Amino acid sequence: MAMKMETIDKTALGLGAARNSAPLLPKLKNAARAIASRVLPPLLFLALLIGIWEIACSQPNASLPPPSTVVQDTWMLISDPFFDKGNLDKGLFWHLASSLKRVAIGFSLAAVIGIGLGVLIGQSTLAFRGLDPIFQVLRTVPPLAWLPLSLAAFRAADPSAIFVITITAIWPIILNTAVGIRNIPADYRNVARVLQLNGFEYFFKIMLPATVPFMFTGLKIGIGLSWLAIVAAEMLIGGVGIGFFIWDAWNSSLISEIILALIYVGLVGFMLDRLIAFIGSRVGGGAAQ
């Protein structure tokens, strides 16, 4: 009798587990379909592009190497990105890390200064009338046009590159933040007056939630411009950095290394954009709460 009861209990437990796991199957299938719908299309198009590139550049008179040759020529750089033989003979990791360090400093300065100035000209009509025409003129100056001036002022490569990044990234941050501030609904401002919110409360409860989408649009544009500016600037200032690596490979006629570096530049730029978008979603969600 005890054995029968034990058998019944096990059967009941098995049926219960089966019932509990049954609803998971549709969820897993839906998740798999969602992942496949996002991952497969870019992979298919990437495979198509690589195939076209391989066929087009495998001809005897092709001026660029096909993907198979690029991988073969740069396998040492791909397999060991961390080597460091001293001076400028380093793996791609160190070149990218050096560029990212400059971008982090320059972009952080641009973000702090740009958001501050954006809030100022968004809040103050007088500041907007006085500063906006100056900003509109300065933002049209190409990034590399600032490099000779920064070299003359700082007389060193790193500060000059950081200045170029800052002056390049700051304009979209200023303008988008200012637009966000000026688009805060009048009802929000009236509520702040009725509740007698102080400056900090107004910033975190009213201004920040209302301007986060505009602010992070400027930051996303700014990080992209920062990455573009540092690659161009490093081609001229030299030293360790992905821009110098590309220029040095060009001087040595190493086209495969240039192509590999460009792939890394694109991937890093994509990750930087996604990072800012992720931070924006977290800040926006937290501010909304």
C-alpha positions as CSV (number, residue, x, y, z in Angstrom):
1,M,0.0,0.0,0.0
2,A,2.8,2.3,0.9
3,M,4.5,1.5,-2.4
4,K,1.3,2.3,-4.3
5,M,1.0,5.6,-2.5
6,E,4.6,6.5,-3.3
7,T,4.0,5.7,-7.0
8,I,0.9,7.9,-7.0
9,D,2.8,10.7,-5.4
10,K,5.6,10.5,-7.9
11,T,3.1,10.4,-10.8
12,A,1.3,13.4,-9.4
13,L,4.6,15.3,-9.0
14,G,5.5,14.4,-12.6
15,L,2.2,15.6,-13.9
16,G,2.6,18.8,-11.9
17,A,6.1,19.5,-13.2
18,A,4.8,18.8,-16.8
19,R,2.0,21.3,-16.3
20,N,4.3,23.9,-14.9
21,S,6.8,23.4,-17.8
22,A,4.1,23.4,-20.5
23,P,3.6,27.2,-20.5
24,L,7.3,27.7,-20.8
25,L,7.5,26.1,-24.2
26,P,5.6,28.8,-26.1
27,K,7.6,31.5,-24.3
28,L,10.9,29.8,-25.3
29,K,9.7,29.5,-28.9
30,N,8.6,33.1,-29.0
31,A,12.0,34.2,-27.5
32,A,13.8,32.1,-30.1
33,R,11.8,33.6,-32.9
34,A,12.4,37.1,-31.7
35,I,16.2,36.5,-31.4
36,A,16.3,34.9,-34.8
37,S,14.4,37.7,-36.4
38,R,17.0,40.2,-35.1
39,V,20.1,38.2,-35.6
40,L,19.6,36.3,-38.8
41,P,18.9,39.2,-41.2
42,P,22.1,41.1,-40.5
43,L,24.1,37.8,-40.6
44,L,22.6,37.0,-44.0
45,F,23.3,40.4,-45.4
46,L,26.8,40.3,-44.0
47,A,27.5,36.9,-45.6
48,L,26.2,38.3,-48.9
49,L,28.4,41.4,-48.7
50,I,31.5,39.2,-47.8
51,G,30.7,36.9,-50.7
52,I,30.4,39.8,-53.2
53,W,33.6,41.3,-51.8
54,E,35.4,38.0,-52.2
55,I,34.3,37.5,-55.7
56,A,34.9,41.1,-56.8
57,C,38.4,41.4,-55.3
58,S,39.6,37.9,-56.3
59,Q,40.2,39.1,-59.9
60,P,43.8,39.4,-61.0
61,N,43.6,43.2,-61.5
62,A,41.7,43.9,-58.2
63,S,43.3,46.8,-56.2
64,L,41.9,45.7,-52.9
65,P,42.5,42.3,-51.2
66,P,39.5,39.8,-50.7
67,P,38.4,38.9,-47.2
68,S,40.3,35.6,-47.3
69,T,43.6,37.5,-48.0
70,V,42.8,40.1,-45.3
71,V,42.4,37.3,-42.7
72,Q,45.5,35.6,-43.8
73,D,47.6,38.7,-43.8
74,T,46.4,40.0,-40.5
75,W,46.0,36.7,-38.6
76,M,48.7,37.7,-36.1
77,L,46.9,40.9,-35.2
78,I,43.5,39.1,-35.0
79,S,44.8,36.2,-32.9
80,D,47.0,38.3,-30.5
81,P,45.6,41.8,-30.1
82,F,47.5,42.2,-26.8
83,F,51.1,41.9,-27.8
84,D,53.4,44.8,-26.8
85,K,56.9,44.9,-28.2
86,G,57.6,48.4,-27.1
87,N,57.4,51.9,-28.7
88,L,54.7,51.8,-31.4
89,D,54.8,48.1,-32.1
90,K,51.7,47.1,-30.2
91,G,48.6,45.0,-30.8
92,L,45.3,46.6,-31.8
93,F,43.9,46.4,-28.3
94,W,46.5,48.9,-27.1
95,H,45.8,51.3,-30.0
96,L,42.1,51.1,-29.5
97,A,42.5,51.5,-25.7
98,S,44.6,54.6,-26.2
99,S,42.1,56.1,-28.6
100,L,39.2,55.3,-26.2
101,K,41.0,56.9,-23.3
102,R,41.3,60.2,-25.3
103,V,37.7,59.9,-26.4
104,A,36.5,59.2,-22.8
105,I,38.2,62.4,-21.5
106,G,37.2,64.6,-24.3
107,F,33.6,63.4,-24.5
108,S,33.2,63.7,-20.7
109,L,34.3,67.3,-20.9
110,A,32.0,67.9,-23.8
111,A,29.1,66.3,-21.9
112,V,29.6,68.3,-18.7
113,I,30.2,71.7,-20.4
114,G,27.6,71.0,-23.2
115,I,24.8,70.1,-20.8
116,G,25.6,73.1,-18.6
117,L,25.6,75.5,-21.5
118,G,22.5,73.9,-23.0
119,V,20.6,74.4,-19.8
120,L,21.8,78.0,-19.6
121,I,20.7,79.0,-23.1
122,G,17.5,76.9,-22.8
123,Q,16.5,78.7,-19.5
124,S,17.7,82.2,-20.3
125,T,16.4,84.1,-23.3
126,L,19.2,86.6,-22.9
127,A,21.9,83.9,-22.9
128,F,20.2,82.3,-25.9
129,R,20.3,85.5,-27.9
130,G,23.9,86.2,-27.0
131,L,25.4,82.7,-27.3
132,D,23.4,80.9,-30.0
133,P,24.7,82.9,-33.0
134,I,28.3,82.3,-31.7
135,F,27.6,78.5,-31.3
136,Q,26.0,78.3,-34.8
137,V,29.2,79.8,-36.3
138,L,31.7,77.7,-34.3
139,R,29.9,74.4,-34.9
140,T,30.4,74.7,-38.7
141,V,34.2,74.7,-38.3
142,P,35.5,71.2,-39.3
143,P,37.1,69.2,-36.5
144,L,40.6,69.0,-38.0
145,A,40.7,72.8,-38.6
146,W,41.0,73.1,-34.8
147,L,44.0,70.8,-34.6
148,P,46.8,73.4,-35.6
149,L,45.4,75.9,-33.1
150,S,45.3,73.3,-30.3
151,L,48.8,72.1,-31.0
152,A,50.0,75.7,-30.9
153,A,48.2,76.3,-27.6
154,F,49.0,73.0,-25.8
155,R,52.2,72.0,-27.5
156,A,51.5,68.3,-26.8
157,A,49.7,65.6,-28.7
158,D,47.3,64.2,-26.1
159,P,45.8,67.6,-24.9
160,S,45.4,68.7,-28.5
161,A,43.5,65.5,-29.4
162,I,41.3,65.8,-26.4
163,F,40.5,69.5,-27.2
164,V,39.6,68.5,-30.8
165,I,37.2,65.8,-29.4
166,T,35.6,68.2,-26.9
167,I,35.1,71.0,-29.4
168,T,33.7,68.5,-32.0
169,A,31.3,66.7,-29.7
170,I,30.0,69.7,-27.7
171,W,27.7,71.4,-30.2
172,P,25.0,68.7,-30.7
173,I,25.0,68.3,-26.9
174,I,24.5,72.0,-26.3
175,L,21.8,72.5,-29.0
176,N,19.8,69.3,-28.2
177,T,19.8,70.1,-24.4
178,A,18.7,73.6,-25.1
179,V,15.8,72.4,-27.3
180,G,14.8,70.0,-24.6
181,I,14.8,72.7,-22.0
182,R,12.8,75.2,-24.1
183,N,10.2,72.4,-24.9
184,I,9.3,71.8,-21.3
185,P,5.6,72.3,-21.2
186,A,4.4,75.4,-19.4
187,D,2.1,73.2,-17.2
188,Y,5.2,71.6,-15.7
189,R,6.7,74.9,-14.8
190,N,3.5,76.1,-13.3
191,V,3.3,72.9,-11.1
192,A,6.9,73.6,-10.0
193,R,5.9,77.1,-8.9
194,V,2.8,75.9,-7.1
195,L,4.8,73.2,-5.2
196,Q,7.6,75.8,-4.6
197,L,10.3,73.3,-5.7
198,N,13.8,74.5,-5.2
199,G,16.5,74.4,-7.9
200,F,17.6,70.8,-7.2
201,E,14.0,69.5,-7.0
202,Y,13.0,71.3,-10.2
203,F,16.1,69.8,-12.0
204,F,15.5,66.2,-10.9
205,K,11.7,66.1,-10.9
206,I,10.8,68.3,-13.8
207,M,13.7,69.3,-16.0
208,L,15.7,66.0,-16.2
209,P,12.7,63.7,-17.1
210,A,11.5,66.2,-19.7
211,T,14.9,66.7,-21.4
212,V,16.5,63.2,-21.2
213,P,15.4,62.2,-24.7
214,F,16.8,65.4,-26.2
215,M,19.9,65.3,-24.1
216,F,20.8,61.8,-25.0
217,T,20.1,62.4,-28.7
218,G,22.8,65.0,-28.5
219,L,25.1,62.7,-26.5
220,K,24.7,59.9,-29.1
221,I,25.6,62.3,-31.9
222,G,28.4,63.6,-29.8
223,I,30.0,60.2,-29.1
224,G,29.9,59.4,-32.8
225,L,31.6,62.7,-33.7
226,S,34.2,62.1,-31.0
227,W,35.1,58.7,-32.4
228,L,35.4,60.2,-35.9
229,A,37.5,63.1,-34.7
230,I,40.0,61.0,-32.7
231,V,40.7,58.7,-35.7
232,A,41.3,61.7,-37.9
233,A,43.4,63.6,-35.3
234,E,45.6,60.7,-34.5
235,M,46.6,60.4,-38.2
236,L,48.2,63.8,-37.8
237,I,49.5,63.8,-34.2
238,G,51.0,60.3,-34.3
239,G,51.6,58.2,-31.2
240,V,49.8,55.1,-30.1
241,G,46.2,55.1,-31.3
242,I,44.0,53.5,-34.0
243,G,44.2,56.6,-36.2
244,F,48.0,56.4,-36.2
245,F,47.9,52.7,-36.8
246,I,45.8,53.2,-40.0
247,W,48.1,56.0,-41.2
248,D,51.2,53.9,-40.5
249,A,49.7,50.9,-42.3
250,W,49.0,53.2,-45.3
251,N,52.6,54.4,-45.4
252,S,53.8,50.8,-45.3
253,S,51.2,49.8,-48.0
254,L,49.6,47.2,-45.7
255,I,46.1,47.4,-47.1
256,S,44.8,44.4,-45.2
257,E,45.8,45.9,-41.9
258,I,43.9,49.1,-42.8
259,I,40.8,47.1,-43.6
260,L,41.0,45.2,-40.3
261,A,41.5,48.4,-38.4
262,L,38.4,49.9,-40.1
263,I,36.3,46.9,-39.1
264,Y,37.4,47.4,-35.5
265,V,36.7,51.2,-35.7
266,G,33.2,50.5,-36.9
267,L,32.5,47.9,-34.2
268,V,33.8,50.1,-31.4
269,G,31.8,53.0,-32.7
270,F,28.7,50.8,-32.8
271,M,29.3,49.7,-29.2
272,L,29.8,53.3,-28.0
273,D,26.5,54.3,-29.6
274,R,24.7,51.4,-27.9
275,L,26.3,52.2,-24.6
276,I,25.0,55.8,-24.6
277,A,21.6,54.6,-25.7
278,F,21.5,52.1,-22.8
279,I,22.6,54.7,-20.3
280,G,19.9,57.0,-21.7
281,S,17.2,54.4,-21.2
282,R,18.3,53.7,-17.6
283,V,18.5,57.4,-16.8
284,G,15.2,58.1,-18.5
285,G,13.5,55.3,-16.7
286,G,14.9,56.3,-13.3
287,A,14.0,59.9,-13.9
288,A,10.4,59.0,-14.9
289,Q,10.1,57.1,-11.6
